[in-house]
Amino acid sequence: MAATAAELAAYAAIGPIFQSGIIRAAGRDQDRASAVYVTCYQIGIASGSACGAALLGLSLTWLPLTTLAGTLIAFLGITRSRHVY
């Protein structure tokens, strides 16, 4: 039970941590960077939901593969922009 609570707390912290990194990297355009971040975050939620629904409609066998691909893309994006975090 405690491990689940810690995992949920870590997931809850992702958004604010990413947003503070974006704001720090933005310099003088902090308001614009924050707005773009929030917009992209919402687009990501919507497109992820749509893709997940489409994959579940096809077959469950594609779900792990696409999850792995998305995780690798996110990992590459984060490691290539290390100056932010």
N, C-alpha and C positions, 0 to 999 in steps of 0.2 A: 504494500500500500504506500509506503514512504517513497519507494522508487518511482512509482507512478506519479506521485505528487511532485517529486523533483523533476521528472521528465516534463510534466505539464508546465512547471515554472520556467524551465529552460525554453520551451516553445513559446511561451508568453513573452519572454525577453527578447526574442529574435527581432521583432518589429522595431522596438525602440533602439536597439543596438545598431541595426542597419541604418535607421533614420539619423541617429546622431553621427554615424560615420559619414553619411552623405553630406550632412550639414557642415561637418568639420572640413571636408574636402572642397566644399563649394566656395569658400572664401566670402566674397561680398554678395554673392547671389544666393544666400541661404534660403530666402523665401521661395524663390523659383525652384531651387533644387528640392526643397521639401514638397512642393506641389507636384513636381514631376515624379518624385518617389512615390507619393501616395497614389497618384494616377496609375503608375506602372504596377504597383502592388495590387490595386483593385482589378486591373486588366489581367494580371496573373491569376488571381482567384477565379475570375470568370472563365478564362480560357482553360485553366486546370479543371474546373468543374465540367466544362463542356467536353474536354478530351477524355476525362475519366468516365463520363456517362457514355460516350461513344465506344470506349474500349470495353466497358462492362457489357454493352450491348452486343459486341462482337464475340468476345471470349475472355475468360479470366487468364488465359495463358499469356496474353500480351501485357498484362498489368505489371508484373515484376520487371520485364525488360524495359518498358517505358519509364518506370520509376527509376531504374538504374541509370538510364540515359539522362533523365532530368537531373538526377543527383550529380552525375559527372559534369554536366554542363554548368550547374551552379558552382561546383567545386573549382572548375577551371576559371570561371569568372571571378571568384573570390581570390584565388591564388594569384591571378594576373594583376589584381589591383590591391596589392598588399599595403600600399601607402595609405589607404583609407582606414584599414583596421590594424 
